[in-house]
Amino acid sequence: MHPIPESGLVLGRMLADKLGVTRGGRVTVEPLEGDRAPREAVVAMIVDEIIGGEFLTSETPEPH
């Protein structure tokens, strides 16, 4: 199991491949709850498998 980084996103390999991003790349996310303004987040880690979803984060990226 991989620890969740203090900042940034952890993406599953399949999602990272679909998005064409690598570690250190930036993606735009659109939250489904609260402030739904699109925001940018850095890909902190890519893992081969994530249980329960396509990505994880320990923070809420700032809106831009």
Sine and cosine of phi, psi and omega as CSV:
sin_phi,cos_phi,sin_psi,cos_psi,sin_omega,cos_omega
0.00,0.00,0.62,-0.78,-0.01,-1.00
-0.99,-0.15,0.67,-0.74,0.09,-1.00
-0.94,0.33,0.52,-0.85,0.06,-1.00
-0.98,0.21,0.80,-0.59,0.02,-1.00
-0.88,0.48,0.40,-0.92,0.01,-1.00
-0.91,0.41,-0.45,0.89,0.03,-1.00
-0.59,-0.81,0.39,-0.92,0.03,-1.00
1.00,0.00,0.00,-1.00,-0.03,-1.00
-0.97,-0.23,0.51,-0.86,0.20,-0.98
-0.94,-0.33,0.88,-0.47,-0.01,-1.00
-0.95,-0.31,0.57,-0.82,0.19,-0.98
-0.95,0.33,0.51,-0.86,-0.06,-1.00
-0.84,0.55,-0.66,0.75,-0.03,-1.00
-0.89,0.47,-0.68,0.73,0.01,-1.00
-0.92,0.39,-0.68,0.73,0.02,-1.00
-0.86,0.52,-0.67,0.74,0.02,-1.00
-0.90,0.43,-0.68,0.73,0.02,-1.00
-0.88,0.48,-0.62,0.78,-0.02,-1.00
-0.99,0.12,-0.24,0.97,-0.01,-1.00
0.94,0.34,0.57,0.82,-0.01,-1.00
-0.90,-0.43,0.39,-0.92,0.07,-1.00
-0.80,-0.60,0.09,-1.00,0.02,-1.00
-0.82,0.57,0.74,-0.67,-0.02,-1.00
1.00,-0.05,-0.24,0.97,0.03,-1.00
-0.95,0.30,0.24,-0.97,-0.02,-1.00
-0.91,-0.42,0.63,-0.78,0.07,-1.00
-0.76,-0.65,0.44,-0.90,0.09,-1.00
-0.99,-0.12,0.78,-0.62,0.02,-1.00
-0.90,-0.43,0.52,-0.86,0.04,-1.00
-0.84,-0.55,0.98,-0.22,-0.01,-1.00
-0.86,0.52,0.50,-0.87,0.01,-1.00
-0.99,-0.11,-0.17,0.99,-0.01,-1.00
-0.73,-0.69,0.33,-0.94,0.06,-1.00
0.90,0.43,-0.63,-0.78,0.04,-1.00
-0.93,0.37,0.95,-0.32,-0.11,-0.99
-1.00,-0.02,0.25,0.97,0.02,-1.00
-0.90,0.44,0.72,-0.70,0.07,-1.00
-0.85,0.53,0.56,-0.83,0.01,-1.00
-0.56,-0.83,0.39,-0.92,0.01,-1.00
-1.00,-0.08,0.59,-0.80,0.06,-1.00
-0.67,-0.75,0.52,-0.85,0.02,-1.00
-1.00,0.00,0.66,-0.75,0.09,-1.00
-0.98,0.18,0.94,-0.35,-0.06,-1.00
-1.00,0.06,-0.51,0.86,-0.08,-1.00
-0.39,-0.92,0.55,-0.84,0.12,-0.99
-0.85,-0.52,0.78,-0.62,-0.02,-1.00
-0.85,-0.53,0.40,-0.92,-0.03,-1.00
-0.94,0.35,-0.47,0.88,-0.02,-1.00
-0.49,-0.87,0.70,-0.72,0.10,-0.99
-0.84,-0.54,0.79,-0.61,0.01,-1.00
-0.99,0.11,0.81,-0.59,0.11,-0.99
1.00,-0.05,0.07,1.00,0.02,-1.00
0.14,-0.99,-0.05,-1.00,-0.03,-1.00
-0.99,-0.11,-0.37,0.93,0.02,-1.00
-0.46,-0.89,0.32,-0.95,0.05,-1.00
-0.69,-0.72,0.48,-0.88,0.13,-0.99
-0.47,-0.88,0.48,-0.88,0.04,-1.00
-0.97,-0.24,0.09,1.00,-0.05,-1.00
-0.64,-0.77,0.21,-0.98,0.12,-0.99
-0.97,-0.26,0.92,-0.38,0.01,-1.00
-0.86,0.51,0.55,-0.84,-0.01,-1.00
-0.95,0.31,0.65,-0.76,0.07,-1.00
-0.90,0.43,0.45,-0.89,0.08,-1.00
-0.87,-0.49,0.00,0.00,0.00,0.00
